[in-house]
Amino acid sequence: MSARRIAVLAATATAVALPLLSAPAATAAPESAATALPASSCTSNPYLPWAVHGTNAVTIRSKASAKSTALGVLYKRHKFKVHSYTKGQKWVNITDKNTGVRGWVSGKYVYRDVKMCLD
């Protein structure tokens, strides 16, 4: 490689490196911005509303058992009220607000999501 070509390559490498070396240091957000944020909603209610997950519909049953009589169907788009649930939320007692049917649905498909709080 010729001396002239080495000098051009060295000058180019220096020109590319200088902007990186002279970049301003990162700074944290001003404290006033952090204090202007509303209080965390995670401490007041970390749960989201109940919803149907993983399927489009769930069978509403007369008892908390897969072998009990089917009373209706709770569709994913339906709103519903939760009255109670078994230990470990395996079964959830609900009333479908669209149809008025009250019964038990599997906790595998009906549950509340939890908010992820990073503060």
N, C-alpha and C positions, 0 to 999 in steps of 0.2 A: 504494500500500500504506500502511496506517495506521501511525503511529508505534508503537502498542501491538503490532501484529502483527510488526513488525520486531524489537521488543524480545523478544518470545516466541521468534521464530526464532533470534535471536542467543543467547539463554539456552539453548535446546535444543542448538544446535551446540556451545556450550561444554561442556555437560554430556556430550555424546557424545565430545568430544575429550579431556576430562580423563582418563578411564580409560585411553585409549591412551597418553597422555603419561606417566602415572604407573605404567605397567606395569614390573615389575622387569626388569633387563637379563638376557639369556640368559647362562648360565654353562656352562662345559665340565664334563664328568663328572669326578668326583674321581679323582685318580691311583690310588687304591687299587682302584677298580672296574676300571681299565684293566689293572692288574698282576694282578688276580685271574683274568683270562681265560686259558684254556689257550694254550700256544704254538701258533703257526699251523701247521695241517696242510698248508699249501700248499708249505712248504719240504721236507717229508718225502716227499710223493707228490702232485704236482699233477694227476695223471690219475685219472679215474674208471675203473671196470671196462669192458672191451670189451663192446659191445652191438650189436644190429642196429638200424639207424636208417632212417627214411624208407620202410619197407616192412614187410609182415608176414612175409615169407619170402625167403630168398636160396638160389639153387642152389649146392650144393657140387659142385665139379668136380675131375676127376682131375689137371689141370694148371692153371697160372695163365693161362688163356685162356678166353674166352667160347665158343670153338669146341670145347673139349675135352669129353670124356664127362661127363655128369651122374651123380653118385654118390648124391645125396640132396638133401634140403632142410633148411636151417637156419631154424627158425621163430623169430620175435621173442622168444617166451617161453622158448626153450631156453637153457641155460647151455652155454658152450663154452670150450675151452682154446685159446690162441693159441700156436703153435709158432714161427712165423717170418712174415716178410712181405717182399714185394719192395721195391725202392727206391721211395720215395715212397708206400709202403703202397697201391699200386694193387691188389695181390692179397694176401690174408692166408691163411696155412695154419693150419687149425683142426681140432679134434676136437669134434664135437657130443657133449656128455656125456649127452644123452638117448638117442641112437641108436648112439653109438660110431663113427659115420662120420667118417673123416679125409679132408680134401681142401682145396681152395682156394675161397675166396669173394671176391667183388669188394669192394675197399676203399671203393667208393662207398657201400656199405650197412653195412659192419662196421668200426667204429672206436671209439676211446675219446674221450669228452668230456673237456674240460679244465676244471678248477675255475677260477673267477674269484676271484683274490685281491686284496683291496683294502687289505691292510696293507703 
